[in-house]
Amino acid sequence: MKLFLKNIINKIASNIVSDIRSNPTIEKLFVLQGSSLAIQVSNQLNIKRLKDIEFSVFSQWGEDGIIEWLIQKNGDMPEKFIEFGVEDFRESNCRFLLKHRNWRGLVIDGSASNIASVIDDAVTWQHDLTAVAKFITTKNINEIIKSSGFNSEIGILSVDIDGNDYWVWRAIEGISPHFVIAEYNSAFGDIYPISVPYRDDFTRSKADTSNLFYGASIVALTSLAEERGYTLLGSNGAGSNAFFVRNDRLPFFEDAIKNKATYPSRFREGRSEDGELNLTCGLNRSSSIAHKDVVNVITGEKKLLKDFGNLYSKSWLLDINGEADLT
């Protein structure tokens, strides 16, 4: 029965994607709706937190709205983005940006078939979009960016490779984004600066059967951001992506966001040993990977996740339990 339902769901999803590709009018309607929401977002001069101006056209959660608001507040900036870990670029942080604002873009994914789908998509010839099939490592990321014609200042860098995110961002040179969007793993908590150990061939699906061992904690990414001259503005409400602004652009935002909060995720993407979703949630996500080695990115110390003890601040614990302070 599970297999039957999975096949039905996959077929429906495939048909939706096929309909969008075969009928550009559908995508145009999505973009039109997003453009209307973008106007509403631009009218918000001051906000309580980033999640209050979220909307989603092509982003997985509310990143489209956050990006629009940041761009509106930031003033003049390079109309270029780099996003990696995009799969087929149908669901991504920067597709709406490309369609709505006609920015120049570079997208990278480790799957040749995914990038073939991007190249086959009309978005590639309708816009100045470069699509590269390459499994990203700390050794090749700079050459990929440079050979694609991107250097110096860019508008947005979006990092989401479900693995070596911290290490790859740390290795990037030659570009200076106004904003960096970086995925964090909230199963690592919000107290320690920890990441998966670097491996050239790190793959989330093979790293642990739970599918929850990947990436870095919000604290690790924030420490790297500060080291590189960026300040945390907050996260999306889903608790997956953090937003950082380059410090010379910070004056545009310092008083515009009351609470630069980050959140733990509530989505349940844990899997059993046979690969089936088991809907692991809350603190059980951390428990399921407690036996894995992680690295304190500041001290370099490597030890089991469980040996760090409590991983969560009081505010995150309240949020996980649905008891967050909304004042």
Phi and psi in degrees as a GROMACS rama.xvg file:
@    title "Ramachandran Plot"
@    xaxis  label "Phi"
@    yaxis  label "Psi"
@TYPE xy
-60.0473  -44.8486  LYS-2
-64.3286  -40.1644  LEU-3
-61.325  -47.4139  PHE-4
-64.3799  -39.4426  LEU-5
-61.8053  -42.2044  LYS-6
-64.1795  -39.6099  ASN-7
-63.6555  -46.3485  ILE-8
-62.9585  -44.0266  ILE-9
-61.9384  -37.9259  ASN-10
-67.1521  -41.0976  LYS-11
-63.0573  -46.9375  ILE-12
-61.0392  -41.6803  ALA-13
-63.295  -40.043  SER-14
-66.0072  -37.3095  ASN-15
-63.2061  -48.0388  ILE-16
-61.6931  -42.2895  VAL-17
-62.644  -39.7604  SER-18
-62.9779  -41.2415  ASP-19
-63.8824  -42.9024  ILE-20
-70.2437  -35.769  ARG-21
-84.4852  -16.5908  SER-22
-131.167  89.4737  ASN-23
-57.9823  -20.9223  PRO-24
-60.0144  -36.0003  THR-25
-62.0116  -46.2615  ILE-26
-65.6524  -37.0162  GLU-27
-61.2723  -37.5167  LYS-28
-66.0788  -39.8323  LEU-29
-59.5427  -46.9447  PHE-30
-65.3785  -40.3699  VAL-31
-60.748  -44.0585  LEU-32
-62.7474  -43.4356  GLN-33
-63.2777  -37.4367  GLY-34
-63.3872  -36.7754  SER-35
-65.8358  -43.299  SER-36
-66.2093  -34.1178  LEU-37
-62.3527  -37.4898  ALA-38
-64.6284  -41.6202  ILE-39
-63.7084  -41.5556  GLN-40
-64.1408  -39.3796  VAL-41
-63.883  -20.8934  SER-42
-79.9264  -8.42816  ASN-43
-86.3583  96.9376  GLN-44
-72.5928  -39.9726  LEU-45
-130.674  140.815  ASN-46
-130.721  161.871  ILE-47
-78.4833  -44.2494  LYS-48
-158.461  161.158  ARG-49
-58.7237  -36.5626  LEU-50
-66.1689  -13.4779  LYS-51
-76.6191  -12.1208  ASP-52
-118.534  25.4465  ILE-53
-75.0723  145.213  GLU-54
-154.672  158.88  PHE-55
-127.847  124.386  SER-56
-109.048  -57.8698  VAL-57
-119.774  -12.9006  PHE-58
-72.8647  156.145  SER-59
-67.6454  -39.7028  GLN-60
-118.508  -122.811  TRP-61
-107.558  21.144  GLY-62
-63.4072  -31.839  GLU-63
-57.4451  -43.6522  ASP-64
-67.6542  -42.3296  GLY-65
-62.218  -45.7603  ILE-66
-60.3215  -44.0559  ILE-67
-59.0446  -44.8478  GLU-68
-65.424  -42.4781  TRP-69
-61.0996  -43.4244  LEU-70
-64.5457  -42.9102  ILE-71
-61.0102  -39.3826  GLN-72
-76.8452  -27.7133  LYS-73
-78.4762  -19.5353  ASN-74
77.2316  -151.173  GLY-75
-61.6655  135.934  ASP-76
-161.142  158.591  MET-77
-64.371  133.42  PRO-78
-90.4315  62.2406  GLU-79
-139.392  141.903  LYS-80
-135.268  154.906  PHE-81
-127.678  127.439  ILE-82
-134.001  127.754  GLU-83
-127.585  151.143  PHE-84
87.1977  40.9489  GLY-85
-92.8327  -6.8125  VAL-86
53.1974  -122.132  GLU-87
-96.0282  12.2569  ASP-88
68.0129  13.054  PHE-89
-77.3356  -40.8797  ARG-90
-115.991  108.924  GLU-91
-158.156  167.315  SER-92
-75.4403  -26.5125  ASN-93
-113.933  0.694556  CYS-94
-64.7644  -42.7923  ARG-95
-63.6646  -37.6281  PHE-96
-59.0465  -42.5055  LEU-97
-65.291  -47.0001  LEU-98
-73.4823  -40.3483  LYS-99
-82.2965  -39.4231  HIS-100
-112.43  -6.04932  ARG-101
60.3244  38.9751  ASN-102
-69.8614  161.297  TRP-103
-85.5744  139.747  ARG-104
-140.561  154.665  GLY-105
-125.629  123.897  LEU-106
-120.707  142.332  VAL-107
-133.249  137.724  ILE-108
-147.737  149.199  ASP-109
-76.0892  -11.6947  GLY-110
-97.3135  121.577  SER-111
-63.1731  -36.8908  ALA-112
-68.6994  -36.6526  SER-113
-61.7043  -47.0207  ASN-114
-68.6076  -32.7267  ILE-115
-60.5988  -37.5722  ALA-116
-66.3375  -38.483  SER-117
-64.0829  -46.5822  VAL-118
-64.0468  -33.2336  ILE-119
-76.6256  -13.7579  ASP-120
-79.4721  138.124  ASP-121
-58.6834  -22.1926  ALA-122
-59.565  -25.6612  VAL-123
-71.8037  -36.6592  THR-124
-92.3404  -21.9861  TRP-125
-74.2801  -20.2758  GLN-126
-135.993  169.408  HIS-127
-87.1501  78.625  ASP-128
-118.177  124.449  LEU-129
-102.844  127.936  THR-130
-118.69  124.669  ALA-131
-122.424  128.966  VAL-132
-94.5573  106.618  ALA-133
-159.676  133.866  LYS-134
-79.1261  115.435  PHE-135
-77.7258  135.467  ILE-136
-132.578  171.457  THR-137
-67.1658  -21.1704  THR-138
-83.122  -28.1477  LYS-139
-110.319  -9.42313  ASN-140
-60.8498  -41.0878  ILE-141
-69.1792  -36.2679  ASN-142
-68.8237  -37.8574  GLU-143
-59.6664  -47.5702  ILE-144
-64.386  -47.3337  ILE-145
-64.3  -45.1915  LYS-146
-69.2711  -16.8259  SER-147
-89.2084  0.795444  SER-148
86.6701  20.4848  GLY-149
-110.405  128.384  PHE-150
-158.076  173.247  ASN-151
59.037  -139.277  SER-152
-77.6474  138.462  GLU-153
-134.602  165.792  ILE-154
-76.1667  -52.3971  GLY-155
-138.692  136.264  ILE-156
-115.599  123.791  LEU-157
-116.828  119.244  SER-158
-112.624  115.39  VAL-159
-157.328  84.4012  ASP-160
-118.238  11.418  ILE-161
53.3938  42.6278  ASP-162
-176.136  -94.9811  GLY-163
-84.9342  30.5879  ASN-164
-53.1517  -50.0786  ASP-165
-59.3826  -48.0997  TYR-166
-68.3815  -36.8706  TRP-167
-70.2624  -45.0278  VAL-168
-59.042  -42.2158  TRP-169
-61.847  -30.5171  ARG-170
-82.7072  -16.1118  ALA-171
-69.9167  130.934  ILE-172
-133.124  163.191  GLU-173
88.0757  -7.37297  GLY-174
-129.385  153.186  ILE-175
-134.835  88.081  SER-176
-69.9792  145.942  PRO-177
-69.9583  -36.8533  HIS-178
-131.736  145.317  PHE-179
-122.6  128.787  VAL-180
-108.83  121.478  ILE-181
-130.612  130.791  ALA-182
-74.7178  137.61  GLU-183
-121.655  159.291  TYR-184
-106.426  105.378  ASN-185
-72.7859  -9.55582  SER-186
-68.3191  -13.7056  ALA-187
-88.3986  -0.159616  PHE-188
77.1508  -171.541  GLY-189
-130.505  29.3876  ASP-190
-113.385  -39.5539  ILE-191
-110.675  145.877  TYR-192
-84.0928  79.6815  PRO-193
-120.502  152.562  ILE-194
-145.767  162.41  SER-195
-64.4127  147.325  VAL-196
-64.0346  146.417  PRO-197
-71.909  135.253  TYR-198
-142.837  133.913  ARG-199
-54.9392  -35.1761  ASP-200
-104.185  22.9278  ASP-201
-60.5141  127.801  PHE-202
-132.457  125.171  THR-203
-55.7177  -44.4292  ARG-204
-65.8486  -23.3414  SER-205
-99.9733  -16.0755  LYS-206
-68.5343  -34.7725  ALA-207
-164.433  140.955  ASP-208
-63.9571  -20.1673  THR-209
-67.8167  -21.5439  SER-210
68.5446  13.8152  ASN-211
-111.004  -0.262424  LEU-212
-100.815  100.407  PHE-213
-166.93  162.479  TYR-214
65.0182  -148.893  GLY-215
-143.431  163.029  ALA-216
-76.3016  161.314  SER-217
-60.9416  -32.5574  ILE-218
-69.9423  -39.4327  VAL-219
-62.0423  -45.8434  ALA-220
-68.1074  -37.0143  LEU-221
-66.9814  -38.3941  THR-222
-65.1542  -39.2841  SER-223
-67.0979  -41.9065  LEU-224
-58.5342  -47.1579  ALA-225
-61.8771  -40.0247  GLU-226
-61.7561  -33.6318  GLU-227
-94.6644  3.94964  ARG-228
90.7512  33.6576  GLY-229
-126.429  156.691  TYR-230
-123.829  138.72  THR-231
-70.7449  130.483  LEU-232
-101.352  -15.9548  LEU-233
134.618  -170.831  GLY-234
-129.775  169.835  SER-235
-70.8421  162.685  ASN-236
-67.6064  -23.8883  GLY-237
-72.8532  -14.8946  ALA-238
74.8745  44.5722  GLY-239
-130.604  -34.8618  SER-240
-121.076  130.547  ASN-241
-101.942  148.299  ALA-242
-117.779  127.602  PHE-243
-123.679  143.567  PHE-244
-117.811  142.079  VAL-245
-64.7881  139.896  ARG-246
-60.711  -28.7653  ASN-247
-71.9271  -14.9941  ASP-248
-99.1134  -4.83925  ARG-249
-57.6645  -36.6982  LEU-250
-54.1362  -26.5444  PRO-251
-68.2705  -19.5206  PHE-252
-123.254  -12.8529  PHE-253
-55.3682  -42.4776  GLU-254
-103.731  2.32121  ASP-255
-89.3322  -19.3043  ALA-256
-118.774  114.995  ILE-257
-69.5148  -42.7921  LYS-258
-129.119  107.821  ASN-259
-86.5998  58.7358  LYS-260
-81.3641  152.3  ALA-261
-118.402  159.93  THR-262
-133.752  149.744  TYR-263
-76.855  151.192  PRO-264
-79.6738  151.037  SER-265
-113.854  -5.46536  ARG-266
-68.6582  151.091  PHE-267
-119.825  86.7193  ARG-268
-106.525  10.9236  GLU-269
-64.3794  151.502  GLY-270
-129.51  155.821  ARG-271
-83.7546  176.905  SER-272
-64.1297  -23.8413  GLU-273
-92.5229  9.91064  ASP-274
87.8115  3.21755  GLY-275
-87.0434  143.105  GLU-276
-58.4431  129.896  LEU-277
-116.698  6.15024  ASN-278
57.3424  35.0148  LEU-279
-58.3161  132.388  THR-280
-136.93  171.654  CYS-281
56.5544  -141.613  GLY-282
-69.5302  -16.2022  LEU-283
-64.8215  -23.0329  ASN-284
-64.537  -44.3986  ARG-285
-66.5777  -38.9677  SER-286
-62.9522  -34.2823  SER-287
-71.3961  -17.5718  SER-288
-118.717  18.5481  ILE-289
-61.7716  -23.3796  ALA-290
-85.0097  -0.466641  HIS-291
-92.2567  145.712  LYS-292
-75.9042  133.264  ASP-293
-129.129  166.421  VAL-294
-118.403  132.269  VAL-295
-76.8677  111.592  ASN-296
-72.1066  -14.2419  VAL-297
-89.4125  -44.7797  ILE-298
-92.5106  -20.1956  THR-299
82.8738  -0.609586  GLY-300
-70.1434  135.714  GLU-301
-114.085  129.865  LYS-302
-159.403  172.721  LYS-303
-65.4154  144.957  LEU-304
-56.6009  -39.7353  LEU-305
-64.0625  -22.7169  LYS-306
-77.1102  -7.30445  ASP-307
-81.3141  -13.2107  PHE-308
77.6712  -140.221  GLY-309
-64.9189  130.896  ASN-310
-104.8  -11.0052  LEU-311
-118.884  137.076  TYR-312
-73.7147  167.78  SER-313
-61.6092  -41.9482  LYS-314
-64.633  -37.9459  SER-315
-69.783  -39.1024  TRP-316
-61.6129  -41.8097  LEU-317
-63.0101  -40.9034  LEU-318
-66.4518  -41.5087  ASP-319
-59.2624  -36.4183  ILE-320
-88.1859  5.51188  ASN-321
72.6538  27.4218  GLY-322
-121.633  25.5911  GLU-323
-64.3113  147.787  ALA-324
-74.9316  116.23  ASP-325
-97.7053  6.24919  LEU-326
